[in-house]
Amino acid sequence: MILRTFGWSFGITAAALIGALILGGPTAFVLVAVLSILEISLSFDNAVINAKILDRMSEFWQKMFLTVGILIAVFGMRLVFPLLLVALTAHLGPVETLDLAINDPDTYSHHLEEAHPAIASFGGMFLFLLFLDFVFEDREHTWLSWIERPLARIGALDQLSVVVALGTLIAAAEFLASDPGTVMIAGGLGIVTYLLVNGLGNLFEQSGLAQAGIDEEEGAGGVVATGGPSSAVKATGKAAFFLFLYLEVLDASFSFDGVVGAFAITSDIFIIMVGLGVGAMYIRSITVYLVRRGTLNEYVYLEHGAHWAIGALAVIMLITINPDLHISEIVTGLIGVVFIGAAVTSSVIRNRRIPEEQREKLHA
């Protein structure tokens, strides 16, 4: 199963490293390897969230996520999107921006750093809403019960997550931003994007389930209490398309810090694209592995740990709206690793306390 799931990742890694060694020498080889590790460490929690969503999609759309999705992730988010950001913020044409990135990477990097407050505001608010929607929802299992249960109780207030997100955005723009207007617009777009894509996905998913004659509140064999279909029901058509869009925007939000942070390692945009692209491929392979192994059902707190890591990442992104408050990508990656590791450990301890037969009934 490892080879079947990670085969493409292993092959692309070998091709990328060999190509870097031939074209750029040992330095390029090392840079690609370091950037790949950076991307994986920063985005492992992304794989956990992706797996939760991917499990709701049909086999066709799962393949789309692994084929078309990876092209969007590598070329779109790791190469084209930074170029567009620099072009917009520096008021340059596409050709001028590409020429700048190739021939004057230091200036290109500087322009990208200038766009960081808008990037951090958009991505931070998108991820923050994802985190809030999770912690404000009442769930069967709680991990950090001392805080998750009170949050779930106050989450009964309709649209509380949006209210909290908007309040946080206003505070960040007021106290952290040198250009509050830009931060407010970018953050507002992040909120609107999350609400629109997530809302359309849920709308078409529920419509598809209704056409199939499946009650949203059904349990095993139908739809789980949290609103997503179980393994017996997969989203197709428009529902799966908007879930696919949601996954791509989610990946984009996670990739922002990696793209910007990569310039601290190298200013060569092609090495950055290759290194981060290899890492993105592994994230997708890990996502598929989690789905096929049913890991989220076995380790019930893993999803909780991933969302708390996302919440921490969102807060870090919002803090770095202030250019004087830089936080190392190493710290960002370690926070995610700590939350994921703690959640897995808690899940293992829980599983040892509960007999296997009882666990099977709980997940049936």
Short mmCIF file of the C-alpha atoms (twelve columns), coordinates in Angstrom:
data_MODEL
# 
_entry.id   MODEL 
# 
loop_
_atom_site.group_PDB 
_atom_site.id 
_atom_site.type_symbol 
_atom_site.label_atom_id 
_atom_site.label_alt_id 
_atom_site.label_comp_id 
_atom_site.label_asym_id 
_atom_site.label_seq_id 
_atom_site.Cartn_x 
_atom_site.Cartn_y 
_atom_site.Cartn_z 
_atom_site.pdbx_PDB_model_num 
ATOM 1   C CA . MET A 1   0.000   0.000  0.000   1 
ATOM 2   C CA . ILE A 2   2.897   2.356  0.743   1 
ATOM 3   C CA . LEU A 3   4.329   1.974  -2.754  1 
ATOM 4   C CA . ARG A 4   0.928   2.306  -4.423  1 
ATOM 5   C CA . THR A 5   0.109   5.461  -2.465  1 
ATOM 6   C CA . PHE A 6   3.525   7.125  -2.443  1 
ATOM 7   C CA . GLY A 7   4.870   5.751  -5.737  1 
ATOM 8   C CA . TRP A 8   4.358   8.979  -7.676  1 
ATOM 9   C CA . SER A 9   5.810   11.019 -4.832  1 
ATOM 10  C CA . PHE A 10  8.936   8.833  -4.705  1 
ATOM 11  C CA . GLY A 11  9.340   9.036  -8.494  1 
ATOM 12  C CA . ILE A 12  8.879   12.816 -8.644  1 
ATOM 13  C CA . THR A 13  11.272  13.275 -5.728  1 
ATOM 14  C CA . ALA A 14  13.962  11.257 -7.512  1 
ATOM 15  C CA . ALA A 15  13.430  13.157 -10.785 1 
ATOM 16  C CA . ALA A 16  13.458  16.547 -9.021  1 
ATOM 17  C CA . LEU A 17  16.623  15.822 -7.052  1 
ATOM 18  C CA . ILE A 18  18.472  14.360 -10.044 1 
ATOM 19  C CA . GLY A 19  17.380  17.279 -12.236 1 
ATOM 20  C CA . ALA A 20  18.485  19.787 -9.583  1 
ATOM 21  C CA . LEU A 21  21.856  18.061 -9.252  1 
ATOM 22  C CA . ILE A 22  22.445  18.014 -13.031 1 
ATOM 23  C CA . LEU A 23  21.234  21.554 -13.737 1 
ATOM 24  C CA . GLY A 24  22.216  23.361 -10.556 1 
ATOM 25  C CA . GLY A 25  24.832  21.206 -8.870  1 
ATOM 26  C CA . PRO A 26  25.015  20.106 -5.220  1 
ATOM 27  C CA . THR A 27  23.685  23.452 -3.960  1 
ATOM 28  C CA . ALA A 28  20.449  23.155 -5.940  1 
ATOM 29  C CA . PHE A 29  20.148  19.507 -4.821  1 
ATOM 30  C CA . VAL A 30  20.325  20.500 -1.151  1 
ATOM 31  C CA . LEU A 31  17.957  23.464 -1.586  1 
ATOM 32  C CA . VAL A 32  15.271  21.319 -3.236  1 
ATOM 33  C CA . ALA A 33  15.563  18.746 -0.445  1 
ATOM 34  C CA . VAL A 34  15.344  21.404 2.296   1 
ATOM 35  C CA . LEU A 35  12.344  23.136 0.702   1 
ATOM 36  C CA . SER A 36  10.535  19.810 0.323   1 
ATOM 37  C CA . ILE A 37  10.994  19.066 4.014   1 
ATOM 38  C CA . LEU A 38  9.888   22.612 4.892   1 
ATOM 39  C CA . GLU A 39  6.659   22.222 2.909   1 
ATOM 40  C CA . ILE A 40  5.842   18.826 4.430   1 
ATOM 41  C CA . SER A 41  6.465   20.022 7.995   1 
ATOM 42  C CA . LEU A 42  4.362   23.165 7.478   1 
ATOM 43  C CA . SER A 43  1.460   21.389 5.790   1 
ATOM 44  C CA . PHE A 44  1.029   18.012 7.509   1 
ATOM 45  C CA . ASP A 45  -2.034  19.341 9.314   1 
ATOM 46  C CA . ASN A 46  -3.335  20.312 5.882   1 
ATOM 47  C CA . ALA A 47  -3.181  16.637 4.877   1 
ATOM 48  C CA . VAL A 48  -5.346  15.657 7.844   1 
ATOM 49  C CA . ILE A 49  -8.024  18.220 6.960   1 
ATOM 50  C CA . ASN A 50  -7.806  17.298 3.284   1 
ATOM 51  C CA . ALA A 51  -8.362  13.645 4.170   1 
ATOM 52  C CA . LYS A 52  -11.559 14.486 6.051   1 
ATOM 53  C CA . ILE A 53  -12.918 16.279 2.983   1 
ATOM 54  C CA . LEU A 54  -11.507 13.892 0.369   1 
ATOM 55  C CA . ASP A 55  -13.232 10.957 2.076   1 
ATOM 56  C CA . ARG A 56  -16.553 12.623 1.197   1 
ATOM 57  C CA . MET A 57  -15.773 12.743 -2.539  1 
ATOM 58  C CA . SER A 58  -16.293 10.124 -5.232  1 
ATOM 59  C CA . GLU A 59  -13.350 8.174  -6.638  1 
ATOM 60  C CA . PHE A 60  -13.371 10.313 -9.802  1 
ATOM 61  C CA . TRP A 61  -12.983 13.547 -7.847  1 
ATOM 62  C CA . GLN A 62  -10.363 12.007 -5.597  1 
ATOM 63  C CA . LYS A 63  -8.342  11.314 -8.759  1 
ATOM 64  C CA . MET A 64  -8.967  14.898 -9.920  1 
ATOM 65  C CA . PHE A 65  -7.528  16.121 -6.635  1 
ATOM 66  C CA . LEU A 66  -4.395  14.040 -7.204  1 
ATOM 67  C CA . THR A 67  -3.917  14.961 -10.884 1 
ATOM 68  C CA . VAL A 68  -5.392  18.336 -11.826 1 
ATOM 69  C CA . GLY A 69  -5.167  19.416 -8.184  1 
ATOM 70  C CA . ILE A 70  -1.433  18.800 -7.965  1 
ATOM 71  C CA . LEU A 71  -0.851  20.798 -11.172 1 
ATOM 72  C CA . ILE A 72  -2.761  23.717 -9.652  1 
ATOM 73  C CA . ALA A 73  -0.818  23.337 -6.404  1 
ATOM 74  C CA . VAL A 74  2.643   23.187 -8.008  1 
ATOM 75  C CA . PHE A 75  2.396   25.555 -10.983 1 
ATOM 76  C CA . GLY A 76  -0.525  27.677 -9.856  1 
ATOM 77  C CA . MET A 77  0.172   28.333 -6.182  1 
ATOM 78  C CA . ARG A 78  3.967   27.911 -6.082  1 
ATOM 79  C CA . LEU A 79  4.817   29.802 -9.290  1 
ATOM 80  C CA . VAL A 80  1.975   31.703 -11.005 1 
ATOM 81  C CA . PHE A 81  0.225   33.058 -7.896  1 
ATOM 82  C CA . PRO A 82  3.349   34.717 -6.379  1 
ATOM 83  C CA . LEU A 83  4.054   36.271 -9.791  1 
ATOM 84  C CA . LEU A 84  0.515   37.668 -9.926  1 
ATOM 85  C CA . LEU A 85  0.816   39.062 -6.406  1 
ATOM 86  C CA . VAL A 86  4.040   40.865 -7.236  1 
ATOM 87  C CA . ALA A 87  2.563   42.154 -10.507 1 
ATOM 88  C CA . LEU A 88  -0.474  43.577 -8.696  1 
ATOM 89  C CA . THR A 89  1.334   45.085 -5.711  1 
ATOM 90  C CA . ALA A 90  4.291   46.455 -7.697  1 
ATOM 91  C CA . HIS A 91  2.096   47.602 -10.598 1 
ATOM 92  C CA . LEU A 92  4.103   45.634 -13.135 1 
ATOM 93  C CA . GLY A 93  3.092   43.702 -16.224 1 
ATOM 94  C CA . PRO A 94  3.237   39.871 -16.293 1 
ATOM 95  C CA . VAL A 95  6.288   39.814 -18.584 1 
ATOM 96  C CA . GLU A 96  8.119   42.403 -16.475 1 
ATOM 97  C CA . THR A 97  7.353   40.442 -13.314 1 
ATOM 98  C CA . LEU A 98  8.638   37.176 -14.778 1 
ATOM 99  C CA . ASP A 99  11.788  38.934 -16.020 1 
ATOM 100 C CA . LEU A 100 12.260  40.416 -12.544 1 
ATOM 101 C CA . ALA A 101 11.855  37.010 -10.899 1 
ATOM 102 C CA . ILE A 102 14.446  35.421 -13.210 1 
ATOM 103 C CA . ASN A 103 17.024  38.192 -13.517 1 
ATOM 104 C CA . ASP A 104 16.598  40.138 -10.262 1 
ATOM 105 C CA . PRO A 105 15.236  37.649 -7.696  1 
ATOM 106 C CA . ASP A 106 16.225  39.827 -4.724  1 
ATOM 107 C CA . THR A 107 13.972  42.668 -5.881  1 
ATOM 108 C CA . TYR A 108 11.230  40.163 -6.720  1 
ATOM 109 C CA . SER A 109 11.532  38.728 -3.204  1 
ATOM 110 C CA . HIS A 110 11.323  42.226 -1.740  1 
ATOM 111 C CA . HIS A 111 8.094   42.944 -3.650  1 
ATOM 112 C CA . LEU A 112 6.629   39.639 -2.472  1 
ATOM 113 C CA . GLU A 113 7.485   40.506 1.123   1 
ATOM 114 C CA . GLU A 114 5.729   43.850 0.667   1 
ATOM 115 C CA . ALA A 115 2.610   41.920 -0.332  1 
ATOM 116 C CA . HIS A 116 2.867   39.731 2.767   1 
ATOM 117 C CA . PRO A 117 0.348   41.681 4.923   1 
ATOM 118 C CA . ALA A 118 -2.375  41.137 2.309   1 
ATOM 119 C CA . ILE A 119 -1.372  37.491 1.846   1 
ATOM 120 C CA . ALA A 120 -1.331  36.867 5.596   1 
ATOM 121 C CA . SER A 121 -4.668  38.612 6.085   1 
ATOM 122 C CA . PHE A 122 -6.430  36.625 3.344   1 
ATOM 123 C CA . GLY A 123 -4.969  33.242 4.269   1 
ATOM 124 C CA . GLY A 124 -5.127  33.880 8.005   1 
ATOM 125 C CA . MET A 125 -8.838  34.721 7.968   1 
ATOM 126 C CA . PHE A 126 -9.679  31.750 5.734   1 
ATOM 127 C CA . LEU A 127 -7.887  29.346 8.072   1 
ATOM 128 C CA . PHE A 128 -9.174  31.077 11.201  1 
ATOM 129 C CA . LEU A 129 -12.784 30.595 10.083  1 
ATOM 130 C CA . LEU A 130 -12.058 26.935 9.367   1 
ATOM 131 C CA . PHE A 131 -10.734 26.571 12.916  1 
ATOM 132 C CA . LEU A 132 -13.642 28.470 14.495  1 
ATOM 133 C CA . ASP A 133 -16.274 26.435 12.657  1 
ATOM 134 C CA . PHE A 134 -14.670 23.304 14.088  1 
ATOM 135 C CA . VAL A 135 -14.319 24.369 17.727  1 
ATOM 136 C CA . PHE A 136 -17.759 26.013 17.867  1 
ATOM 137 C CA . GLU A 137 -19.494 22.804 16.749  1 
ATOM 138 C CA . ASP A 138 -20.766 20.256 19.271  1 
ATOM 139 C CA . ARG A 139 -18.972 16.941 18.708  1 
ATOM 140 C CA . GLU A 140 -19.236 13.404 19.991  1 
ATOM 141 C CA . HIS A 141 -15.555 13.306 20.930  1 
ATOM 142 C CA . THR A 142 -13.597 16.134 22.538  1 
ATOM 143 C CA . TRP A 143 -9.832  16.235 22.906  1 
ATOM 144 C CA . LEU A 144 -9.028  19.348 24.950  1 
ATOM 145 C CA . SER A 145 -12.360 18.993 26.747  1 
ATOM 146 C CA . TRP A 146 -11.704 21.788 29.233  1 
ATOM 147 C CA . ILE A 147 -11.859 24.306 26.392  1 
ATOM 148 C CA . GLU A 148 -13.631 22.474 23.543  1 
ATOM 149 C CA . ARG A 149 -16.840 21.821 25.502  1 
ATOM 150 C CA . PRO A 150 -17.342 25.483 26.590  1 
ATOM 151 C CA . LEU A 151 -16.576 26.640 23.042  1 
ATOM 152 C CA . ALA A 152 -19.126 24.187 21.634  1 
ATOM 153 C CA . ARG A 153 -21.763 25.504 24.050  1 
ATOM 154 C CA . ILE A 154 -21.277 29.145 23.085  1 
ATOM 155 C CA . GLY A 155 -21.062 28.035 19.451  1 
ATOM 156 C CA . ALA A 156 -24.824 27.479 19.563  1 
ATOM 157 C CA . LEU A 157 -25.097 31.211 18.847  1 
ATOM 158 C CA . ASP A 158 -25.752 31.493 15.116  1 
ATOM 159 C CA . GLN A 159 -22.873 32.854 12.973  1 
ATOM 160 C CA . LEU A 160 -20.619 33.271 16.011  1 
ATOM 161 C CA . SER A 161 -17.574 32.171 14.022  1 
ATOM 162 C CA . VAL A 162 -18.104 34.988 11.504  1 
ATOM 163 C CA . VAL A 163 -18.568 37.539 14.289  1 
ATOM 164 C CA . VAL A 164 -15.360 36.433 16.028  1 
ATOM 165 C CA . ALA A 165 -13.460 36.375 12.727  1 
ATOM 166 C CA . LEU A 166 -14.561 39.894 11.809  1 
ATOM 167 C CA . GLY A 167 -13.707 41.188 15.280  1 
ATOM 168 C CA . THR A 168 -10.260 39.609 15.032  1 
ATOM 169 C CA . LEU A 169 -9.709  41.102 11.576  1 
ATOM 170 C CA . ILE A 170 -10.647 44.592 12.784  1 
ATOM 171 C CA . ALA A 171 -8.290  44.274 15.766  1 
ATOM 172 C CA . ALA A 172 -5.434  43.020 13.553  1 
ATOM 173 C CA . ALA A 173 -5.928  45.859 11.066  1 
ATOM 174 C CA . GLU A 174 -6.103  48.452 13.843  1 
ATOM 175 C CA . PHE A 175 -3.184  47.350 16.005  1 
ATOM 176 C CA . LEU A 176 -0.846  45.416 13.693  1 
ATOM 177 C CA . ALA A 177 -1.150  46.752 10.159  1 
ATOM 178 C CA . SER A 178 0.737   49.662 8.673   1 
ATOM 179 C CA . ASP A 179 -1.914  49.761 5.925   1 
ATOM 180 C CA . PRO A 180 -5.225  48.881 7.650   1 
ATOM 181 C CA . GLY A 181 -7.269  49.343 4.483   1 
ATOM 182 C CA . THR A 182 -5.354  46.691 2.533   1 
ATOM 183 C CA . VAL A 183 -5.487  44.251 5.440   1 
ATOM 184 C CA . MET A 184 -9.250  44.772 5.884   1 
ATOM 185 C CA . ILE A 185 -9.954  44.216 2.178   1 
ATOM 186 C CA . ALA A 186 -7.737  41.130 1.929   1 
ATOM 187 C CA . GLY A 187 -9.090  39.651 5.162   1 
ATOM 188 C CA . GLY A 188 -12.654 40.387 4.088   1 
ATOM 189 C CA . LEU A 189 -12.006 38.569 0.814   1 
ATOM 190 C CA . GLY A 190 -10.628 35.614 2.789   1 
ATOM 191 C CA . ILE A 191 -13.817 35.452 4.854   1 
ATOM 192 C CA . VAL A 192 -16.068 35.805 1.793   1 
ATOM 193 C CA . THR A 193 -14.107 33.107 -0.069  1 
ATOM 194 C CA . TYR A 194 -14.444 30.663 2.812   1 
ATOM 195 C CA . LEU A 195 -18.173 31.305 3.254   1 
ATOM 196 C CA . LEU A 196 -18.878 31.137 -0.476  1 
ATOM 197 C CA . VAL A 197 -16.929 28.001 -1.387  1 
ATOM 198 C CA . ASN A 198 -17.825 26.127 1.796   1 
ATOM 199 C CA . GLY A 199 -21.480 27.205 1.565   1 
ATOM 200 C CA . LEU A 200 -21.855 26.196 -2.087  1 
ATOM 201 C CA . GLY A 201 -20.233 22.832 -1.382  1 
ATOM 202 C CA . ASN A 202 -22.654 22.140 1.468   1 
ATOM 203 C CA . LEU A 203 -25.623 23.357 -0.592  1 
ATOM 204 C CA . PHE A 204 -24.967 21.089 -3.551  1 
ATOM 205 C CA . GLU A 205 -24.005 18.197 -1.302  1 
ATOM 206 C CA . GLN A 206 -27.289 18.378 0.597   1 
ATOM 207 C CA . SER A 207 -29.176 18.753 -2.692  1 
ATOM 208 C CA . GLY A 208 -27.504 15.639 -4.060  1 
ATOM 209 C CA . LEU A 209 -28.294 13.667 -0.916  1 
ATOM 210 C CA . ALA A 210 -31.915 14.785 -1.068  1 
ATOM 211 C CA . GLN A 211 -32.176 13.622 -4.681  1 
ATOM 212 C CA . ALA A 212 -30.734 10.282 -3.609  1 
ATOM 213 C CA . GLY A 213 -33.431 10.011 -0.960  1 
ATOM 214 C CA . ILE A 214 -30.956 10.099 1.951   1 
ATOM 215 C CA . ASP A 215 -31.815 11.879 5.152   1 
ATOM 216 C CA . GLU A 216 -29.091 14.292 6.318   1 
ATOM 217 C CA . GLU A 217 -29.490 13.086 9.892   1 
ATOM 218 C CA . GLU A 218 -29.057 9.370  9.137   1 
ATOM 219 C CA . GLY A 219 -26.346 7.496  10.883  1 
ATOM 220 C CA . ALA A 220 -24.448 4.467  9.630   1 
ATOM 221 C CA . GLY A 221 -24.867 3.910  5.927   1 
ATOM 222 C CA . GLY A 222 -26.180 7.451  5.458   1 
ATOM 223 C CA . VAL A 223 -24.858 10.725 6.746   1 
ATOM 224 C CA . VAL A 224 -22.956 11.227 9.952   1 
ATOM 225 C CA . ALA A 225 -24.150 13.667 12.571  1 
ATOM 226 C CA . THR A 226 -21.537 16.260 11.645  1 
ATOM 227 C CA . GLY A 227 -23.167 16.787 8.259   1 
ATOM 228 C CA . GLY A 228 -20.704 14.969 5.993   1 
ATOM 229 C CA . PRO A 229 -21.563 11.699 4.314   1 
ATOM 230 C CA . SER A 230 -20.162 8.448  5.574   1 
ATOM 231 C CA . SER A 231 -18.076 6.138  3.417   1 
ATOM 232 C CA . ALA A 232 -21.309 4.733  1.932   1 
ATOM 233 C CA . VAL A 233 -22.295 8.084  0.409   1 
ATOM 234 C CA . LYS A 234 -19.891 10.114 -1.728  1 
ATOM 235 C CA . ALA A 235 -20.350 13.617 -3.105  1 
ATOM 236 C CA . THR A 236 -20.503 13.786 -6.904  1 
ATOM 237 C CA . GLY A 237 -21.276 16.391 -9.546  1 
ATOM 238 C CA . LYS A 238 -21.569 20.002 -8.376  1 
ATOM 239 C CA . ALA A 239 -21.148 19.041 -4.730  1 
ATOM 240 C CA . ALA A 240 -17.826 17.323 -5.412  1 
ATOM 241 C CA . PHE A 241 -16.728 20.187 -7.682  1 
ATOM 242 C CA . PHE A 242 -17.175 22.754 -4.912  1 
ATOM 243 C CA . LEU A 243 -15.499 20.456 -2.397  1 
ATOM 244 C CA . PHE A 244 -12.618 20.283 -4.889  1 
ATOM 245 C CA . LEU A 245 -12.524 24.098 -5.068  1 
ATOM 246 C CA . TYR A 246 -12.610 24.240 -1.281  1 
ATOM 247 C CA . LEU A 247 -9.601  21.909 -1.109  1 
ATOM 248 C CA . GLU A 248 -7.671  24.045 -3.594  1 
ATOM 249 C CA . VAL A 249 -8.362  27.286 -1.699  1 
ATOM 250 C CA . LEU A 250 -7.436  25.518 1.529   1 
ATOM 251 C CA . ASP A 251 -4.158  24.382 -0.023  1 
ATOM 252 C CA . ALA A 252 -3.543  27.932 -1.216  1 
ATOM 253 C CA . SER A 253 -4.003  29.292 2.305   1 
ATOM 254 C CA . PHE A 254 -1.510  26.769 3.646   1 
ATOM 255 C CA . SER A 255 1.000   27.455 0.873   1 
ATOM 256 C CA . PHE A 256 1.314   31.206 1.516   1 
ATOM 257 C CA . ASP A 257 3.718   30.930 4.435   1 
ATOM 258 C CA . GLY A 258 5.770   28.292 2.646   1 
ATOM 259 C CA . VAL A 259 6.151   30.389 -0.517  1 
ATOM 260 C CA . VAL A 260 7.125   33.542 1.363   1 
ATOM 261 C CA . GLY A 261 9.366   31.672 3.813   1 
ATOM 262 C CA . ALA A 262 11.139  29.875 0.970   1 
ATOM 263 C CA . PHE A 263 12.826  33.144 -0.039  1 
ATOM 264 C CA . ALA A 264 14.736  33.033 3.225   1 
ATOM 265 C CA . ILE A 265 16.391  29.896 1.834   1 
ATOM 266 C CA . THR A 266 16.777  30.790 -1.851  1 
ATOM 267 C CA . SER A 267 15.588  33.488 -4.251  1 
ATOM 268 C CA . ASP A 268 15.469  31.192 -7.303  1 
ATOM 269 C CA . ILE A 269 11.743  30.888 -8.139  1 
ATOM 270 C CA . PHE A 270 12.220  27.649 -10.080 1 
ATOM 271 C CA . ILE A 271 14.043  25.924 -7.226  1 
ATOM 272 C CA . ILE A 272 11.297  27.165 -4.899  1 
ATOM 273 C CA . MET A 273 8.597   25.782 -7.201  1 
ATOM 274 C CA . VAL A 274 10.298  22.397 -7.525  1 
ATOM 275 C CA . GLY A 275 11.099  22.041 -3.812  1 
ATOM 276 C CA . LEU A 276 7.684   23.125 -2.572  1 
ATOM 277 C CA . GLY A 277 6.035   21.144 -5.366  1 
ATOM 278 C CA . VAL A 278 7.700   17.931 -4.214  1 
ATOM 279 C CA . GLY A 279 6.497   18.668 -0.694  1 
ATOM 280 C CA . ALA A 280 2.967   19.335 -1.975  1 
ATOM 281 C CA . MET A 281 2.989   15.960 -3.751  1 
ATOM 282 C CA . TYR A 282 3.816   14.207 -0.484  1 
ATOM 283 C CA . ILE A 283 1.011   16.071 1.292   1 
ATOM 284 C CA . ARG A 284 -1.426  14.702 -1.281  1 
ATOM 285 C CA . SER A 285 -0.040  11.193 -0.921  1 
ATOM 286 C CA . ILE A 286 -0.355  11.424 2.865   1 
ATOM 287 C CA . THR A 287 -3.944  12.605 2.383   1 
ATOM 288 C CA . VAL A 288 -4.799  9.541  0.282   1 
ATOM 289 C CA . TYR A 289 -3.010  7.264  2.741   1 
ATOM 290 C CA . LEU A 290 -5.076  8.634  5.633   1 
ATOM 291 C CA . VAL A 291 -8.290  8.081  3.658   1 
ATOM 292 C CA . ARG A 292 -7.465  4.517  2.562   1 
ATOM 293 C CA . ARG A 293 -6.267  3.438  5.980   1 
ATOM 294 C CA . GLY A 294 -9.221  5.018  7.792   1 
ATOM 295 C CA . THR A 295 -6.743  6.726  10.091  1 
ATOM 296 C CA . LEU A 296 -9.124  9.497  11.117  1 
ATOM 297 C CA . ASN A 297 -11.559 6.897  12.448  1 
ATOM 298 C CA . GLU A 298 -8.834  5.026  14.293  1 
ATOM 299 C CA . TYR A 299 -7.162  8.105  15.767  1 
ATOM 300 C CA . VAL A 300 -10.216 10.131 16.764  1 
ATOM 301 C CA . TYR A 301 -8.271  13.101 18.122  1 
ATOM 302 C CA . LEU A 302 -6.122  13.557 15.012  1 
ATOM 303 C CA . GLU A 303 -8.665  15.874 13.396  1 
ATOM 304 C CA . HIS A 304 -8.804  17.917 16.610  1 
ATOM 305 C CA . GLY A 305 -5.026  18.281 16.688  1 
ATOM 306 C CA . ALA A 306 -4.969  19.353 13.044  1 
ATOM 307 C CA . HIS A 307 -7.584  22.052 13.631  1 
ATOM 308 C CA . TRP A 308 -5.773  23.410 16.685  1 
ATOM 309 C CA . ALA A 309 -2.598  23.518 14.583  1 
ATOM 310 C CA . ILE A 310 -4.557  25.410 11.909  1 
ATOM 311 C CA . GLY A 311 -5.812  27.843 14.539  1 
ATOM 312 C CA . ALA A 312 -2.241  28.451 15.692  1 
ATOM 313 C CA . LEU A 313 -1.083  28.946 12.074  1 
ATOM 314 C CA . ALA A 314 -3.917  31.419 11.448  1 
ATOM 315 C CA . VAL A 315 -2.951  33.455 14.528  1 
ATOM 316 C CA . ILE A 316 0.710   33.444 13.460  1 
ATOM 317 C CA . MET A 317 -0.222  34.657 9.976   1 
ATOM 318 C CA . LEU A 318 -2.289  37.488 11.460  1 
ATOM 319 C CA . ILE A 319 0.510   38.479 13.842  1 
ATOM 320 C CA . THR A 320 2.980   38.693 10.945  1 
ATOM 321 C CA . ILE A 321 0.785   41.339 9.313   1 
ATOM 322 C CA . ASN A 322 3.153   43.562 11.258  1 
ATOM 323 C CA . PRO A 323 6.484   43.234 9.374   1 
ATOM 324 C CA . ASP A 324 8.408   43.785 12.615  1 
ATOM 325 C CA . LEU A 325 6.861   40.651 14.167  1 
ATOM 326 C CA . HIS A 326 8.453   37.958 12.023  1 
ATOM 327 C CA . ILE A 327 8.022   34.377 13.252  1 
ATOM 328 C CA . SER A 328 10.375  31.711 11.932  1 
ATOM 329 C CA . GLU A 329 8.931   29.037 9.649   1 
ATOM 330 C CA . ILE A 330 10.677  26.497 11.872  1 
ATOM 331 C CA . VAL A 331 8.503   27.604 14.793  1 
ATOM 332 C CA . THR A 332 5.387   27.428 12.610  1 
ATOM 333 C CA . GLY A 333 6.220   23.907 11.469  1 
ATOM 334 C CA . LEU A 334 7.057   22.714 14.991  1 
ATOM 335 C CA . ILE A 335 3.738   23.970 16.369  1 
ATOM 336 C CA . GLY A 336 1.899   21.816 13.839  1 
ATOM 337 C CA . VAL A 337 4.081   18.804 14.620  1 
ATOM 338 C CA . VAL A 338 3.488   19.216 18.375  1 
ATOM 339 C CA . PHE A 339 -0.312  19.410 18.024  1 
ATOM 340 C CA . ILE A 340 -0.452  16.456 15.602  1 
ATOM 341 C CA . GLY A 341 1.916   14.377 17.736  1 
ATOM 342 C CA . ALA A 342 -0.029  15.115 20.925  1 
ATOM 343 C CA . ALA A 343 -3.331  14.227 19.216  1 
ATOM 344 C CA . VAL A 344 -1.958  10.914 17.932  1 
ATOM 345 C CA . THR A 345 -0.559  10.079 21.375  1 
ATOM 346 C CA . SER A 346 -3.903  10.870 23.026  1 
ATOM 347 C CA . SER A 347 -5.687  8.704  20.449  1 
ATOM 348 C CA . VAL A 348 -3.357  5.768  21.082  1 
ATOM 349 C CA . ILE A 349 -3.891  6.056  24.847  1 
ATOM 350 C CA . ARG A 350 -7.660  6.165  24.316  1 
ATOM 351 C CA . ASN A 351 -7.591  3.119  22.017  1 
ATOM 352 C CA . ARG A 352 -5.684  1.085  24.605  1 
ATOM 353 C CA . ARG A 353 -8.339  1.849  27.184  1 
ATOM 354 C CA . ILE A 354 -11.231 0.863  24.912  1 
ATOM 355 C CA . PRO A 355 -11.529 -2.770 23.727  1 
ATOM 356 C CA . GLU A 356 -11.253 -3.264 19.954  1 
ATOM 357 C CA . GLU A 357 -14.805 -4.600 19.680  1 
ATOM 358 C CA . GLN A 358 -16.191 -1.485 21.328  1 
ATOM 359 C CA . ARG A 359 -14.151 0.777  19.016  1 
ATOM 360 C CA . GLU A 360 -15.558 -1.026 15.975  1 
ATOM 361 C CA . LYS A 361 -19.110 -0.421 17.235  1 
ATOM 362 C CA . LEU A 362 -18.360 3.247  17.811  1 
ATOM 363 C CA . HIS A 363 -17.101 3.668  14.236  1 
ATOM 364 C CA . ALA A 364 -19.753 1.457  12.603  1 
# 
